[in-house]
Amino acid sequence: MRHEIIKNIDLLHTTKLGEQRILKNLCLQDVDAIEWCKEFIKVKATNFNRLGKNFYVENELYTLTIHARSYTIITAHKK
């Protein structure tokens, strides 16, 4: 069964500050932060957890924090 985030991947979005935070935290340049996150979720994510109001999507290298109701990507971190 596909995870709820994958089913609703087209709803993912972030704010301008969120995009800057994602790019900075992951040391990314010249990429679309939303598209990077979507590809990460579809191809590289291994764990999907919900704690309270947020989803945590992760693998051994990265963690994305996504608001569960609005599908806003809040932040991303390297492990």
PyMOL Python script that loads the backbone (N, CA, C, O; Angstrom):
from pymol import cmd

cmd.read_pdbstr("""\
ATOM      1  N   MET A   1       0.837  -1.194   0.000  1.00  0.00           N
ATOM      2  CA  MET A   1       0.000   0.000   0.000  1.00  0.00           C
ATOM      3  C   MET A   1       0.878   1.252   0.000  1.00  0.00           C
ATOM      4  O   MET A   1       1.802   1.371   0.804  1.00  0.00           O
ATOM      5  N   ARG A   2       0.588   2.159  -0.884  1.00  0.00           N
ATOM      6  CA  ARG A   2       1.365   3.383  -0.963  1.00  0.00           C
ATOM      7  C   ARG A   2       1.023   4.304   0.198  1.00  0.00           C
ATOM      8  O   ARG A   2      -0.114   4.341   0.670  1.00  0.00           O
ATOM      9  N   HIS A   3       2.012   5.034   0.639  1.00  0.00           N
ATOM     10  CA  HIS A   3       1.809   5.949   1.746  1.00  0.00           C
ATOM     11  C   HIS A   3       0.982   7.153   1.300  1.00  0.00           C
ATOM     12  O   HIS A   3       0.994   7.532   0.129  1.00  0.00           O
ATOM     13  N   GLU A   4       0.272   7.740   2.244  1.00  0.00           N
ATOM     14  CA  GLU A   4      -0.590   8.899   2.001  1.00  0.00           C
ATOM     15  C   GLU A   4       0.157  10.052   1.315  1.00  0.00           C
ATOM     16  O   GLU A   4      -0.410  10.730   0.458  1.00  0.00           O
ATOM     17  N   ILE A   5       1.406  10.274   1.680  1.00  0.00           N
ATOM     18  CA  ILE A   5       2.184  11.362   1.070  1.00  0.00           C
ATOM     19  C   ILE A   5       2.411  11.092  -0.412  1.00  0.00           C
ATOM     20  O   ILE A   5       2.316  12.008  -1.230  1.00  0.00           O
ATOM     21  N   ILE A   6       2.708   9.857  -0.761  1.00  0.00           N
ATOM     22  CA  ILE A   6       2.932   9.520  -2.168  1.00  0.00           C
ATOM     23  C   ILE A   6       1.629   9.674  -2.956  1.00  0.00           C
ATOM     24  O   ILE A   6       1.643  10.140  -4.095  1.00  0.00           O
ATOM     25  N   LYS A   7       0.518   9.287  -2.357  1.00  0.00           N
ATOM     26  CA  LYS A   7      -0.775   9.441  -3.027  1.00  0.00           C
ATOM     27  C   LYS A   7      -1.088  10.906  -3.306  1.00  0.00           C
ATOM     28  O   LYS A   7      -1.738  11.227  -4.301  1.00  0.00           O
ATOM     29  N   ASN A   8      -0.626  11.794  -2.428  1.00  0.00           N
ATOM     30  CA  ASN A   8      -0.923  13.224  -2.546  1.00  0.00           C
ATOM     31  C   ASN A   8       0.309  14.058  -2.878  1.00  0.00           C
ATOM     32  O   ASN A   8       0.400  15.221  -2.484  1.00  0.00           O
ATOM     33  N   ILE A   9       1.237  13.480  -3.588  1.00  0.00           N
ATOM     34  CA  ILE A   9       2.520  14.148  -3.846  1.00  0.00           C
ATOM     35  C   ILE A   9       2.353  15.475  -4.596  1.00  0.00           C
ATOM     36  O   ILE A   9       3.176  16.377  -4.440  1.00  0.00           O
ATOM     37  N   ASP A  10       1.313  15.600  -5.396  1.00  0.00           N
ATOM     38  CA  ASP A  10       1.101  16.847  -6.131  1.00  0.00           C
ATOM     39  C   ASP A  10       0.663  17.997  -5.229  1.00  0.00           C
ATOM     40  O   ASP A  10       0.690  19.154  -5.648  1.00  0.00           O
ATOM     41  N   LEU A  11       0.262  17.693  -4.006  1.00  0.00           N
ATOM     42  CA  LEU A  11      -0.142  18.732  -3.054  1.00  0.00           C
ATOM     43  C   LEU A  11       1.043  19.315  -2.288  1.00  0.00           C
ATOM     44  O   LEU A  11       0.897  20.330  -1.607  1.00  0.00           O
ATOM     45  N   LEU A  12       2.217  18.685  -2.392  1.00  0.00           N
ATOM     46  CA  LEU A  12       3.386  19.179  -1.663  1.00  0.00           C
ATOM     47  C   LEU A  12       3.766  20.583  -2.127  1.00  0.00           C
ATOM     48  O   LEU A  12       3.785  20.885  -3.320  1.00  0.00           O
ATOM     49  N   HIS A  13       4.064  21.422  -1.151  1.00  0.00           N
ATOM     50  CA  HIS A  13       4.496  22.780  -1.435  1.00  0.00           C
ATOM     51  C   HIS A  13       5.279  23.288  -0.227  1.00  0.00           C
ATOM     52  O   HIS A  13       5.368  22.608   0.795  1.00  0.00           O
ATOM     53  N   THR A  14       5.838  24.475  -0.351  1.00  0.00           N
ATOM     54  CA  THR A  14       6.525  25.106   0.764  1.00  0.00           C
ATOM     55  C   THR A  14       6.450  26.617   0.582  1.00  0.00           C
ATOM     56  O   THR A  14       6.005  27.109  -0.455  1.00  0.00           O
ATOM     57  N   THR A  15       6.881  27.329   1.583  1.00  0.00           N
ATOM     58  CA  THR A  15       6.948  28.784   1.502  1.00  0.00           C
ATOM     59  C   THR A  15       8.294  29.186   0.914  1.00  0.00           C
ATOM     60  O   THR A  15       9.177  28.346   0.744  1.00  0.00           O
ATOM     61  N   LYS A  16       8.447  30.453   0.608  1.00  0.00           N
ATOM     62  CA  LYS A  16       9.728  30.948   0.104  1.00  0.00           C
ATOM     63  C   LYS A  16      10.824  30.717   1.144  1.00  0.00           C
ATOM     64  O   LYS A  16      11.920  30.267   0.808  1.00  0.00           O
ATOM     65  N   LEU A  17      10.523  31.027   2.412  1.00  0.00           N
ATOM     66  CA  LEU A  17      11.506  30.786   3.473  1.00  0.00           C
ATOM     67  C   LEU A  17      11.773  29.297   3.660  1.00  0.00           C
ATOM     68  O   LEU A  17      12.903  28.895   3.936  1.00  0.00           O
ATOM     69  N   GLY A  18      10.734  28.483   3.509  1.00  0.00           N
ATOM     70  CA  GLY A  18      10.909  27.034   3.598  1.00  0.00           C
ATOM     71  C   GLY A  18      11.831  26.514   2.516  1.00  0.00           C
ATOM     72  O   GLY A  18      12.673  25.651   2.766  1.00  0.00           O
ATOM     73  N   GLU A  19      11.668  27.042   1.310  1.00  0.00           N
ATOM     74  CA  GLU A  19      12.529  26.639   0.202  1.00  0.00           C
ATOM     75  C   GLU A  19      13.984  27.005   0.484  1.00  0.00           C
ATOM     76  O   GLU A  19      14.889  26.203   0.252  1.00  0.00           O
ATOM     77  N   GLN A  20      14.200  28.205   0.978  1.00  0.00           N
ATOM     78  CA  GLN A  20      15.560  28.630   1.325  1.00  0.00           C
ATOM     79  C   GLN A  20      16.156  27.751   2.421  1.00  0.00           C
ATOM     80  O   GLN A  20      17.332  27.393   2.362  1.00  0.00           O
ATOM     81  N   ARG A  21      15.343  27.402   3.423  1.00  0.00           N
ATOM     82  CA  ARG A  21      15.794  26.557   4.531  1.00  0.00           C
ATOM     83  C   ARG A  21      16.174  25.164   4.032  1.00  0.00           C
ATOM     84  O   ARG A  21      17.195  24.611   4.442  1.00  0.00           O
ATOM     85  N   ILE A  22      15.353  24.602   3.149  1.00  0.00           N
ATOM     86  CA  ILE A  22      15.626  23.266   2.600  1.00  0.00           C
ATOM     87  C   ILE A  22      16.938  23.270   1.826  1.00  0.00           C
ATOM     88  O   ILE A  22      17.791  22.408   2.034  1.00  0.00           O
ATOM     89  N   LEU A  23      17.097  24.243   0.933  1.00  0.00           N
ATOM     90  CA  LEU A  23      18.320  24.322   0.133  1.00  0.00           C
ATOM     91  C   LEU A  23      19.551  24.498   1.013  1.00  0.00           C
ATOM     92  O   LEU A  23      20.578  23.863   0.778  1.00  0.00           O
ATOM     93  N   LYS A  24      19.452  25.358   2.024  1.00  0.00           N
ATOM     94  CA  LYS A  24      20.580  25.604   2.926  1.00  0.00           C
ATOM     95  C   LYS A  24      20.916  24.350   3.744  1.00  0.00           C
ATOM     96  O   LYS A  24      22.076  23.945   3.823  1.00  0.00           O
ATOM     97  N   ASN A  25      19.895  23.743   4.348  1.00  0.00           N
ATOM     98  CA  ASN A  25      20.128  22.591   5.223  1.00  0.00           C
ATOM     99  C   ASN A  25      20.674  21.373   4.483  1.00  0.00           C
ATOM    100  O   ASN A  25      21.417  20.572   5.051  1.00  0.00           O
ATOM    101  N   LEU A  26      20.301  21.243   3.217  1.00  0.00           N
ATOM    102  CA  LEU A  26      20.758  20.082   2.438  1.00  0.00           C
ATOM    103  C   LEU A  26      21.955  20.410   1.549  1.00  0.00           C
ATOM    104  O   LEU A  26      22.432  19.561   0.795  1.00  0.00           O
ATOM    105  N   CYS A  27      22.433  21.643   1.643  1.00  0.00           N
ATOM    106  CA  CYS A  27      23.577  22.091   0.838  1.00  0.00           C
ATOM    107  C   CYS A  27      23.324  21.891  -0.655  1.00  0.00           C
ATOM    108  O   CYS A  27      24.185  21.388  -1.377  1.00  0.00           O
ATOM    109  N   LEU A  28      22.142  22.285  -1.108  1.00  0.00           N
ATOM    110  CA  LEU A  28      21.766  22.174  -2.509  1.00  0.00           C
ATOM    111  C   LEU A  28      21.832  23.542  -3.164  1.00  0.00           C
ATOM    112  O   LEU A  28      21.559  24.561  -2.529  1.00  0.00           O
ATOM    113  N   GLN A  29      22.195  23.554  -4.441  1.00  0.00           N
ATOM    114  CA  GLN A  29      22.221  24.792  -5.208  1.00  0.00           C
ATOM    115  C   GLN A  29      21.648  24.531  -6.585  1.00  0.00           C
ATOM    116  O   GLN A  29      21.776  23.436  -7.133  1.00  0.00           O
ATOM    117  N   ASP A  30      21.022  25.545  -7.129  1.00  0.00           N
ATOM    118  CA  ASP A  30      20.514  25.492  -8.505  1.00  0.00           C
ATOM    119  C   ASP A  30      19.586  24.307  -8.763  1.00  0.00           C
ATOM    120  O   ASP A  30      19.622  23.701  -9.833  1.00  0.00           O
ATOM    121  N   VAL A  31      18.751  23.984  -7.769  1.00  0.00           N
ATOM    122  CA  VAL A  31      17.731  22.955  -7.951  1.00  0.00           C
ATOM    123  C   VAL A  31      16.404  23.500  -7.427  1.00  0.00           C
ATOM    124  O   VAL A  31      16.378  24.421  -6.611  1.00  0.00           O
ATOM    125  N   ASP A  32      15.323  22.928  -7.899  1.00  0.00           N
ATOM    126  CA  ASP A  32      13.998  23.254  -7.399  1.00  0.00           C
ATOM    127  C   ASP A  32      13.783  22.411  -6.137  1.00  0.00           C
ATOM    128  O   ASP A  32      13.736  21.183  -6.210  1.00  0.00           O
ATOM    129  N   ALA A  33      13.655  23.059  -5.000  1.00  0.00           N
ATOM    130  CA  ALA A  33      13.554  22.354  -3.718  1.00  0.00           C
ATOM    131  C   ALA A  33      12.344  21.426  -3.673  1.00  0.00           C
ATOM    132  O   ALA A  33      12.439  20.309  -3.163  1.00  0.00           O
ATOM    133  N   ILE A  34      11.220  21.872  -4.196  1.00  0.00           N
ATOM    134  CA  ILE A  34      10.009  21.050  -4.188  1.00  0.00           C
ATOM    135  C   ILE A  34      10.212  19.802  -5.048  1.00  0.00           C
ATOM    136  O   ILE A  34       9.877  18.697  -4.621  1.00  0.00           O
ATOM    137  N   GLU A  35      10.745  19.967  -6.227  1.00  0.00           N
ATOM    138  CA  GLU A  35      10.976  18.815  -7.101  1.00  0.00           C
ATOM    139  C   GLU A  35      11.991  17.854  -6.490  1.00  0.00           C
ATOM    140  O   GLU A  35      11.835  16.637  -6.597  1.00  0.00           O
ATOM    141  N   TRP A  36      13.033  18.393  -5.848  1.00  0.00           N
ATOM    142  CA  TRP A  36      14.017  17.538  -5.176  1.00  0.00           C
ATOM    143  C   TRP A  36      13.319  16.708  -4.101  1.00  0.00           C
ATOM    144  O   TRP A  36      13.556  15.504  -3.994  1.00  0.00           O
ATOM    145  N   CYS A  37      12.468  17.340  -3.312  1.00  0.00           N
ATOM    146  CA  CYS A  37      11.762  16.641  -2.229  1.00  0.00           C
ATOM    147  C   CYS A  37      10.815  15.576  -2.788  1.00  0.00           C
ATOM    148  O   CYS A  37      10.729  14.476  -2.244  1.00  0.00           O
ATOM    149  N   LYS A  38      10.110  15.899  -3.867  1.00  0.00           N
ATOM    150  CA  LYS A  38       9.202  14.916  -4.473  1.00  0.00           C
ATOM    151  C   LYS A  38       9.973  13.694  -4.963  1.00  0.00           C
ATOM    152  O   LYS A  38       9.547  12.561  -4.738  1.00  0.00           O
ATOM    153  N   GLU A  39      11.096  13.916  -5.625  1.00  0.00           N
ATOM    154  CA  GLU A  39      11.911  12.791  -6.098  1.00  0.00           C
ATOM    155  C   GLU A  39      12.463  11.984  -4.931  1.00  0.00           C
ATOM    156  O   GLU A  39      12.501  10.755  -4.984  1.00  0.00           O
ATOM    157  N   PHE A  40      12.887  12.669  -3.884  1.00  0.00           N
ATOM    158  CA  PHE A  40      13.374  11.977  -2.688  1.00  0.00           C
ATOM    159  C   PHE A  40      12.282  11.069  -2.143  1.00  0.00           C
ATOM    160  O   PHE A  40      12.539   9.906  -1.831  1.00  0.00           O
ATOM    161  N   ILE A  41      11.074  11.587  -2.028  1.00  0.00           N
ATOM    162  CA  ILE A  41       9.961  10.812  -1.476  1.00  0.00           C
ATOM    163  C   ILE A  41       9.637   9.619  -2.368  1.00  0.00           C
ATOM    164  O   ILE A  41       9.455   8.507  -1.872  1.00  0.00           O
ATOM    165  N   LYS A  42       9.562   9.840  -3.680  1.00  0.00           N
ATOM    166  CA  LYS A  42       9.181   8.764  -4.605  1.00  0.00           C
ATOM    167  C   LYS A  42      10.246   7.696  -4.753  1.00  0.00           C
ATOM    168  O   LYS A  42       9.921   6.520  -4.917  1.00  0.00           O
ATOM    169  N   VAL A  43      11.528   8.086  -4.697  1.00  0.00           N
ATOM    170  CA  VAL A  43      12.597   7.154  -5.054  1.00  0.00           C
ATOM    171  C   VAL A  43      13.453   6.723  -3.875  1.00  0.00           C
ATOM    172  O   VAL A  43      13.816   5.551  -3.778  1.00  0.00           O
ATOM    173  N   LYS A  44      13.783   7.641  -2.982  1.00  0.00           N
ATOM    174  CA  LYS A  44      14.809   7.346  -1.985  1.00  0.00           C
ATOM    175  C   LYS A  44      14.315   7.215  -0.548  1.00  0.00           C
ATOM    176  O   LYS A  44      15.058   6.734   0.308  1.00  0.00           O
ATOM    177  N   ALA A  45      13.099   7.622  -0.263  1.00  0.00           N
ATOM    178  CA  ALA A  45      12.601   7.554   1.111  1.00  0.00           C
ATOM    179  C   ALA A  45      12.359   6.107   1.518  1.00  0.00           C
ATOM    180  O   ALA A  45      11.857   5.304   0.732  1.00  0.00           O
ATOM    181  N   THR A  46      12.721   5.787   2.752  1.00  0.00           N
ATOM    182  CA  THR A  46      12.534   4.422   3.238  1.00  0.00           C
ATOM    183  C   THR A  46      11.587   4.342   4.429  1.00  0.00           C
ATOM    184  O   THR A  46      10.986   3.295   4.670  1.00  0.00           O
ATOM    185  N   ASN A  47      11.447   5.432   5.176  1.00  0.00           N
ATOM    186  CA  ASN A  47      10.577   5.441   6.355  1.00  0.00           C
ATOM    187  C   ASN A  47       9.609   6.607   6.286  1.00  0.00           C
ATOM    188  O   ASN A  47       9.986   7.731   5.954  1.00  0.00           O
ATOM    189  N   PHE A  48       8.345   6.319   6.610  1.00  0.00           N
ATOM    190  CA  PHE A  48       7.303   7.331   6.695  1.00  0.00           C
ATOM    191  C   PHE A  48       6.679   7.221   8.077  1.00  0.00           C
ATOM    192  O   PHE A  48       6.103   6.187   8.416  1.00  0.00           O
ATOM    193  N   ASN A  49       6.787   8.270   8.871  1.00  0.00           N
ATOM    194  CA  ASN A  49       6.222   8.256  10.218  1.00  0.00           C
ATOM    195  C   ASN A  49       5.387   9.493  10.426  1.00  0.00           C
ATOM    196  O   ASN A  49       5.686  10.558   9.885  1.00  0.00           O
ATOM    197  N   ARG A  50       4.336   9.350  11.212  1.00  0.00           N
ATOM    198  CA  ARG A  50       3.554  10.518  11.600  1.00  0.00           C
ATOM    199  C   ARG A  50       3.639  10.659  13.107  1.00  0.00           C
ATOM    200  O   ARG A  50       3.336   9.731  13.856  1.00  0.00           O
ATOM    201  N   LEU A  51       4.053  11.831  13.531  1.00  0.00           N
ATOM    202  CA  LEU A  51       4.101  12.175  14.956  1.00  0.00           C
ATOM    203  C   LEU A  51       3.342  13.471  15.123  1.00  0.00           C
ATOM    204  O   LEU A  51       3.805  14.524  14.684  1.00  0.00           O
ATOM    205  N   GLY A  52       2.183  13.409  15.751  1.00  0.00           N
ATOM    206  CA  GLY A  52       1.374  14.604  15.929  1.00  0.00           C
ATOM    207  C   GLY A  52       0.920  15.164  14.603  1.00  0.00           C
ATOM    208  O   GLY A  52       0.311  14.465  13.793  1.00  0.00           O
ATOM    209  N   LYS A  53       1.224  16.445  14.384  1.00  0.00           N
ATOM    210  CA  LYS A  53       0.746  17.122  13.178  1.00  0.00           C
ATOM    211  C   LYS A  53       1.684  16.998  11.990  1.00  0.00           C
ATOM    212  O   LYS A  53       1.390  17.547  10.928  1.00  0.00           O
ATOM    213  N   ASN A  54       2.802  16.298  12.132  1.00  0.00           N
ATOM    214  CA  ASN A  54       3.800  16.226  11.057  1.00  0.00           C
ATOM    215  C   ASN A  54       4.104  14.806  10.613  1.00  0.00           C
ATOM    216  O   ASN A  54       4.050  13.855  11.393  1.00  0.00           O
ATOM    217  N   PHE A  55       4.428  14.699   9.324  1.00  0.00           N
ATOM    218  CA  PHE A  55       5.016  13.484   8.780  1.00  0.00           C
ATOM    219  C   PHE A  55       6.528  13.669   8.784  1.00  0.00           C
ATOM    220  O   PHE A  55       7.028  14.774   8.571  1.00  0.00           O
ATOM    221  N   TYR A  56       7.243  12.591   9.025  1.00  0.00           N
ATOM    222  CA  TYR A  56       8.697  12.581   8.926  1.00  0.00           C
ATOM    223  C   TYR A  56       9.047  11.525   7.892  1.00  0.00           C
ATOM    224  O   TYR A  56       8.792  10.336   8.088  1.00  0.00           O
ATOM    225  N   VAL A  57       9.631  11.972   6.794  1.00  0.00           N
ATOM    226  CA  VAL A  57       9.993  11.093   5.687  1.00  0.00           C
ATOM    227  C   VAL A  57      11.507  11.044   5.663  1.00  0.00           C
ATOM    228  O   VAL A  57      12.166  12.081   5.600  1.00  0.00           O
ATOM    229  N   GLU A  58      12.069   9.824   5.714  1.00  0.00           N
ATOM    230  CA  GLU A  58      13.520   9.757   5.859  1.00  0.00           C
ATOM    231  C   GLU A  58      14.125   8.532   5.203  1.00  0.00           C
ATOM    232  O   GLU A  58      13.445   7.571   4.843  1.00  0.00           O
ATOM    233  N   ASN A  59      15.429   8.617   5.068  1.00  0.00           N
ATOM    234  CA  ASN A  59      16.269   7.473   4.754  1.00  0.00           C
ATOM    235  C   ASN A  59      17.531   7.631   5.587  1.00  0.00           C
ATOM    236  O   ASN A  59      17.535   8.397   6.550  1.00  0.00           O
ATOM    237  N   GLU A  60      18.593   6.931   5.244  1.00  0.00           N
ATOM    238  CA  GLU A  60      19.802   6.977   6.075  1.00  0.00           C
ATOM    239  C   GLU A  60      20.543   8.310   5.970  1.00  0.00           C
ATOM    240  O   GLU A  60      21.421   8.581   6.788  1.00  0.00           O
ATOM    241  N   LEU A  61      20.213   9.148   4.985  1.00  0.00           N
ATOM    242  CA  LEU A  61      20.925  10.411   4.778  1.00  0.00           C
ATOM    243  C   LEU A  61      20.123  11.664   5.121  1.00  0.00           C
ATOM    244  O   LEU A  61      20.693  12.647   5.594  1.00  0.00           O
ATOM    245  N   TYR A  62      18.814  11.647   4.891  1.00  0.00           N
ATOM    246  CA  TYR A  62      18.003  12.857   5.007  1.00  0.00           C
ATOM    247  C   TYR A  62      16.700  12.607   5.754  1.00  0.00           C
ATOM    248  O   TYR A  62      16.208  11.481   5.827  1.00  0.00           O
ATOM    249  N   THR A  63      16.152  13.696   6.310  1.00  0.00           N
ATOM    250  CA  THR A  63      14.826  13.684   6.916  1.00  0.00           C
ATOM    251  C   THR A  63      14.060  14.912   6.443  1.00  0.00           C
ATOM    252  O   THR A  63      14.560  16.034   6.532  1.00  0.00           O
ATOM    253  N   LEU A  64      12.849  14.702   5.941  1.00  0.00           N
ATOM    254  CA  LEU A  64      11.954  15.795   5.584  1.00  0.00           C
ATOM    255  C   LEU A  64      10.853  15.870   6.633  1.00  0.00           C
ATOM    256  O   LEU A  64      10.363  14.840   7.097  1.00  0.00           O
ATOM    257  N   THR A  65      10.467  17.077   7.007  1.00  0.00           N
ATOM    258  CA  THR A  65       9.349  17.291   7.910  1.00  0.00           C
ATOM    259  C   THR A  65       8.240  17.950   7.106  1.00  0.00           C
ATOM    260  O   THR A  65       8.435  19.015   6.520  1.00  0.00           O
ATOM    261  N   ILE A  66       7.065  17.306   7.082  1.00  0.00           N
ATOM    262  CA  ILE A  66       5.947  17.758   6.269  1.00  0.00           C
ATOM    263  C   ILE A  66       4.706  17.877   7.143  1.00  0.00           C
ATOM    264  O   ILE A  66       4.364  16.940   7.865  1.00  0.00           O
ATOM    265  N   HIS A  67       4.028  19.025   7.085  1.00  0.00           N
ATOM    266  CA  HIS A  67       2.794  19.208   7.839  1.00  0.00           C
ATOM    267  C   HIS A  67       1.750  18.250   7.279  1.00  0.00           C
ATOM    268  O   HIS A  67       1.526  18.209   6.070  1.00  0.00           O
ATOM    269  N   ALA A  68       1.115  17.483   8.154  1.00  0.00           N
ATOM    270  CA  ALA A  68       0.250  16.387   7.731  1.00  0.00           C
ATOM    271  C   ALA A  68      -1.054  16.832   7.090  1.00  0.00           C
ATOM    272  O   ALA A  68      -1.586  16.106   6.249  1.00  0.00           O
ATOM    273  N   ARG A  69      -1.586  17.975   7.443  1.00  0.00           N
ATOM    274  CA  ARG A  69      -2.862  18.401   6.874  1.00  0.00           C
ATOM    275  C   ARG A  69      -2.708  19.250   5.618  1.00  0.00           C
ATOM    276  O   ARG A  69      -3.496  19.131   4.680  1.00  0.00           O
ATOM    277  N   SER A  70      -1.692  20.104   5.605  1.00  0.00           N
ATOM    278  CA  SER A  70      -1.545  21.031   4.477  1.00  0.00           C
ATOM    279  C   SER A  70      -0.537  20.561   3.441  1.00  0.00           C
ATOM    280  O   SER A  70      -0.459  21.139   2.357  1.00  0.00           O
ATOM    281  N   TYR A  71       0.232  19.532   3.747  1.00  0.00           N
ATOM    282  CA  TYR A  71       1.292  19.020   2.884  1.00  0.00           C
ATOM    283  C   TYR A  71       2.357  20.076   2.588  1.00  0.00           C
ATOM    284  O   TYR A  71       2.949  20.095   1.509  1.00  0.00           O
ATOM    285  N   THR A  72       2.585  20.949   3.560  1.00  0.00           N
ATOM    286  CA  THR A  72       3.652  21.939   3.460  1.00  0.00           C
ATOM    287  C   THR A  72       4.944  21.317   3.946  1.00  0.00           C
ATOM    288  O   THR A  72       4.999  20.780   5.052  1.00  0.00           O
ATOM    289  N   ILE A  73       5.989  21.384   3.127  1.00  0.00           N
ATOM    290  CA  ILE A  73       7.298  20.896   3.553  1.00  0.00           C
ATOM    291  C   ILE A  73       7.877  21.971   4.462  1.00  0.00           C
ATOM    292  O   ILE A  73       8.151  23.087   4.020  1.00  0.00           O
ATOM    293  N   ILE A  74       8.058  21.635   5.712  1.00  0.00           N
ATOM    294  CA  ILE A  74       8.505  22.595   6.709  1.00  0.00           C
ATOM    295  C   ILE A  74      10.013  22.761   6.675  1.00  0.00           C
ATOM    296  O   ILE A  74      10.526  23.880   6.641  1.00  0.00           O
ATOM    297  N   THR A  75      10.719  21.636   6.685  1.00  0.00           N
ATOM    298  CA  THR A  75      12.170  21.674   6.675  1.00  0.00           C
ATOM    299  C   THR A  75      12.729  20.340   6.228  1.00  0.00           C
ATOM    300  O   THR A  75      12.002  19.358   6.079  1.00  0.00           O
ATOM    301  N   ALA A  76      14.026  20.325   6.020  1.00  0.00           N
ATOM    302  CA  ALA A  76      14.746  19.096   5.667  1.00  0.00           C
ATOM    303  C   ALA A  76      16.107  19.154   6.333  1.00  0.00           C
ATOM    304  O   ALA A  76      16.682  20.230   6.498  1.00  0.00           O
ATOM    305  N   HIS A  77      16.616  18.004   6.713  1.00  0.00           N
ATOM    306  CA  HIS A  77      17.914  17.943   7.388  1.00  0.00           C
ATOM    307  C   HIS A  77      18.731  16.766   6.896  1.00  0.00           C
ATOM    308  O   HIS A  77      18.198  15.713   6.546  1.00  0.00           O
ATOM    309  N   LYS A  78      20.025  16.968   6.877  1.00  0.00           N
ATOM    310  CA  LYS A  78      20.966  15.857   6.691  1.00  0.00           C
ATOM    311  C   LYS A  78      21.135  15.188   8.040  1.00  0.00           C
ATOM    312  O   LYS A  78      21.049  15.841   9.080  1.00  0.00           O
ATOM    313  N   LYS A  79      21.375  13.898   8.024  1.00  0.00           N
ATOM    314  CA  LYS A  79      21.613  13.189   9.291  1.00  0.00           C
ATOM    315  C   LYS A  79      23.079  13.199   9.629  1.00  0.00           C
ATOM    316  O   LYS A  79      23.480  12.654  10.657  1.00  0.00           O
TER     317      LYS A  79
END
""", "prot")
cmd.dss("prot")
cmd.show_as("cartoon", "prot")
cmd.util.cbc("prot")
cmd.orient("prot")
